[in-house]
């Protein structure tokens, strides 16, 4: 049940600049105090009970859907018995939707490296009684190793595998490649969702074998050139690699509510001078 006072609090918060208020200590303190007492402990979203993170990063306390077009796309394309991989599962919004769509005969693999997010992910899966979800408390990149995860204090969905130079504290986390993790899997993988704040090119490098093996694979990936560059990847090369692997690219335009063909040259030109703007791409083999 959503608290009306909580809704008013969040609307005021985002009207005043949202997460940017984190730089103003008095406002940040007041917001956190009010948020602590007014936010709902758990809400029902897309037919699921969900325990929220302390900042309600996805704004699920006041919204009934996150990324409406991508949500509809996932529901449309996933079916009973299929296998879904959620890279950067956060607290489980897409994991839960996928678990319902694929049903008891299907399987969902949810990768989330942050221990706090992962605990909420585990709770949310258990709250809804799903037994078809494999929870993996690891990051995904090009090879298995241990690395640093730099944590965002203001946005629980903005943790990164690189130092962005803004004074973040970090923790050490294990990393896997999908080719390594799924080397003995004898089932087809149908759909991958990947939103990992600039590590997407590295993750793609570590799943090339899986991509080549699974005909008809569908992939949703965030494309944020600024974060890709900060990680050390070339955004243009990332798009070219997707094409070389046989993917047809479409842009998920949440603003317009439509899927439209995506041209790598046009995308690079549009995002050439931006640091933080992004879009999501729907890629089909």
C-alpha positions in Angstrom: 0.0 0.0 0.0 1.5 3.3 -1.0 1.6 6.0 1.6 0.2 9.4 0.3 2.7 11.3 2.5 5.5 9.3 1.0 4.2 10.1 -2.5 4.2 13.8 -1.7 7.7 13.6 -0.3 9.1 11.9 -3.4 7.3 14.3 -5.8 8.8 17.3 -3.8 12.2 15.6 -3.8 12.4 15.1 -7.5 10.9 18.5 -8.3 13.9 20.0 -6.3 16.5 18.0 -8.2 16.2 14.4 -7.1 19.5 12.6 -6.3 21.4 15.9 -7.0 20.2 17.0 -3.5 22.8 14.6 -2.1 25.4 17.4 -2.4 23.4 19.6 0.0 23.9 18.0 3.4 21.0 19.6 5.3 18.5 18.7 2.6 20.0 15.3 2.3 19.7 14.7 6.0 16.0 15.9 6.2 15.1 13.8 3.2 16.7 10.7 4.6 15.0 11.2 7.9 11.5 11.7 6.4 12.1 8.9 3.9 13.0 6.5 6.7 9.6 6.9 8.5 7.3 7.5 5.5 8.4 5.2 2.8 6.5 1.9 2.5 8.4 -1.1 3.6 7.2 -3.1 0.7 4.8 -2.4 -2.2 3.0 -4.4 -4.9 4.5 -3.8 -8.3 3.4 -5.6 -11.5 1.6 -8.1 -9.4 4.6 -8.8 -7.2 5.4 -7.9 -3.6 8.7 -6.0 -3.5 10.9 -4.9 -0.6 12.4 -1.6 -1.6 15.9 -0.3 -1.0 16.4 2.5 1.5 16.3 5.2 -1.2 13.7 3.6 -3.4 16.1 4.1 -6.3 13.6 2.8 -8.9 10.8 5.0 -7.5 8.6 1.9 -7.1 7.0 3.4 -4.0 5.1 5.9 -6.2 5.1 4.1 -9.6 3.3 1.0 -10.8 5.9 0.3 -13.5 9.5 1.0 -14.2 10.6 1.6 -17.8 7.1 0.9 -19.3 8.1 0.1 -22.8 10.9 -2.2 -21.8 8.6 -3.9 -19.3 6.0 -4.5 -22.1 8.7 -5.8 -24.4 10.0 -8.3 -21.8 6.5 -9.6 -21.1 5.7 -9.9 -24.8 8.9 -11.7 -25.8 9.3 -14.1 -22.8 7.3 -17.3 -22.7 6.9 -20.5 -20.7 9.9 -22.8 -20.4 12.4 -20.2 -21.6 15.7 -19.0 -20.0 16.3 -15.4 -19.0 19.5 -13.8 -17.8 19.3 -10.6 -15.7 22.8 -8.9 -15.6 22.6 -6.1 -13.0 19.4 -7.5 -11.4 19.4 -4.8 -8.6 16.5 -5.7 -6.3 14.7 -7.9 -8.8 12.1 -5.9 -10.8 12.9 -7.6 -14.1 13.8 -10.9 -12.4 10.4 -11.2 -10.9 8.6 -10.4 -14.2 10.7 -12.9 -16.0 10.2 -15.6 -13.4 6.4 -15.3 -13.8 6.6 -15.3 -17.6 8.9 -18.4 -18.0 7.0 -20.3 -15.4 8.1 -23.4 -13.4 9.6 -25.1 -16.5 11.8 -22.0 -17.2 14.8 -20.6 -15.5 16.0 -17.1 -14.5 19.6 -16.3 -13.7 20.0 -13.1 -11.7 23.4 -11.5 -11.3 23.9 -8.8 -8.8 27.3 -7.9 -7.1 26.2 -5.5 -4.4 25.5 -7.3 -1.1 22.7 -5.0 -0.1 20.9 -5.1 -3.4 21.5 -8.8 -3.5 19.8 -9.4 -0.1 16.8 -7.5 -1.3 16.8 -9.4 -4.5 16.8 -12.7 -2.5 14.0 -11.5 -0.2 11.9 -10.4 -3.2 12.2 -13.7 -4.9 11.3 -15.5 -1.7 8.4 -13.2 -1.0 6.8 -14.2 -4.3 7.5 -17.9 -3.9 9.6 -18.4 -7.0 11.8 -21.5 -7.2 12.9 -21.1 -10.8 15.4 -18.3 -10.1 19.1 -18.8 -9.6 20.7 -16.0 -7.6 24.3 -15.1 -8.3 26.1 -12.5 -6.1 28.7 -11.7 -8.7 29.4 -9.1 -11.3 29.7 -10.0 -15.0 32.5 -8.9 -17.3 35.0 -10.4 -19.8 36.7 -12.9 -17.5 36.6 -14.3 -14.0 38.5 -12.4 -11.3 38.0 -10.2 -8.2 37.7 -6.5 -8.7 36.4 -3.3 -7.0 32.8 -2.3 -7.1 32.5 1.5 -6.5 29.4 2.3 -4.7 27.0 5.2 -5.2 25.6 6.6 -1.9 22.7 8.4 -3.7 21.6 5.8 -6.3 21.7 2.1 -5.5 21.5 1.4 -9.2 24.6 3.3 -10.1 27.4 1.1 -8.6 30.3 0.7 -11.1 33.3 -1.5 -11.8 35.6 1.4 -12.3 36.7 4.5 -10.3 34.7 7.4 -11.7 36.8 9.9 -9.7 34.0 11.2 -7.4 35.3 9.8 -4.1 33.2 6.6 -3.9 34.0 3.9 -1.4 34.5 0.5 -2.9 34.2 -3.2 -2.0 35.8 -6.2 -3.6 33.5 -8.4 -5.5 33.9 -11.6 -7.6 33.4 -11.4 -11.4 32.4 -14.1 -13.9 32.1 -14.2 -17.6 28.9 -15.7 -19.0 30.8 -18.1 -21.3 32.5 -19.5 -18.2 29.5 -19.5 -16.0 27.3 -21.3 -18.5 29.9 -23.6 -20.1 28.1 -26.7 -19.0 24.5 -25.4 -19.6 22.7 -27.7 -21.9 19.6 -25.4 -22.3 19.1 -22.6 -24.8 19.3 -19.0 -23.5 16.5 -16.9 -24.9 16.8 -13.4 -23.5 19.5 -11.4 -21.7 18.9 -8.0 -20.0 22.1 -6.1 -19.3 22.3 -2.8 -17.4 25.7 -2.5 -15.6 26.7 1.1 -15.8 29.4 1.0 -18.5 30.6 -2.6 -18.1 28.4 -3.8 -21.0 31.2 -4.0 -23.6 33.3 -6.1 -21.2 30.3 -8.4 -20.4 29.7 -8.8 -24.2 33.3 -9.8 -24.7 32.8 -12.6 -22.1 29.7 -14.0 -23.7 30.6 -14.2 -27.4 30.5 -17.9 -27.4 27.1 -18.0 -25.7 25.8 -15.4 -28.3 27.1 -17.5 -31.2 25.6 -20.7 -29.8 22.1 -19.3 -29.2 20.3 -18.6 -32.4 17.4 -16.2 -32.0 18.9 -14.7 -28.8 17.3 -11.4 -27.7 19.4 -8.9 -25.7 18.4 -5.6 -24.0 21.4 -3.5 -23.2 21.9 0.0 -21.8 24.0 2.2 -24.2 25.6 5.1 -22.3 28.8 6.2 -24.1 30.1 8.2 -21.2 30.1 5.3 -18.8 31.5 2.9 -21.5 34.4 5.3 -22.0 35.0 5.7 -18.3 35.3 1.9 -18.0 37.8 2.0 -20.9 35.6 0.8 -23.7 35.0 2.3 -27.1 31.2 2.9 -27.5 31.4 2.7 -31.3 33.3 -0.6 -31.2 30.6 -1.9 -28.8 27.9 -1.2 -31.3 30.0 -2.6 -34.2 30.6 -5.8 -32.1 26.8 -6.2 -31.6 26.3 -6.0 -35.3 29.2 -8.4 -36.1 27.6 -10.9 -33.7 24.5 -10.9 -35.9 22.2 -8.6 -33.9 19.7 -6.3 -35.4 19.5 -3.2 -33.3 16.4 -1.2 -32.2 16.2 1.7 -29.8 13.8 1.5 -26.9 12.4 5.0 -26.8 10.7 5.3 -23.4 10.0 9.0 -24.1 8.1 8.3 -27.3 6.8 4.8 -26.3 8.1 3.1 -29.5 10.7 0.8 -30.8 12.6 2.2 -33.7 15.5 1.0 -35.9 18.9 2.0 -34.4 21.7 3.1 -36.6 25.2 3.0 -34.9 26.4 6.1 -36.7 23.4 8.1 -35.8 23.6 6.9 -32.2 27.3 7.9 -31.9 26.6 11.3 -33.5 23.7 11.9 -31.1 25.6 11.0 -28.0 29.0 12.4 -29.1 29.1 15.3 -26.7 27.1 13.9 -23.8 28.5 12.4 -20.6 25.5 11.0 -18.9 22.7 10.6 -21.4 21.8 7.1 -22.4 19.3 4.9 -24.2 18.4 1.2 -24.1 18.8 -1.0 -27.2 16.8 -4.1 -28.1 19.1 -6.5 -30.1 17.7 -9.6 -31.9 19.8 -12.3 -33.7 
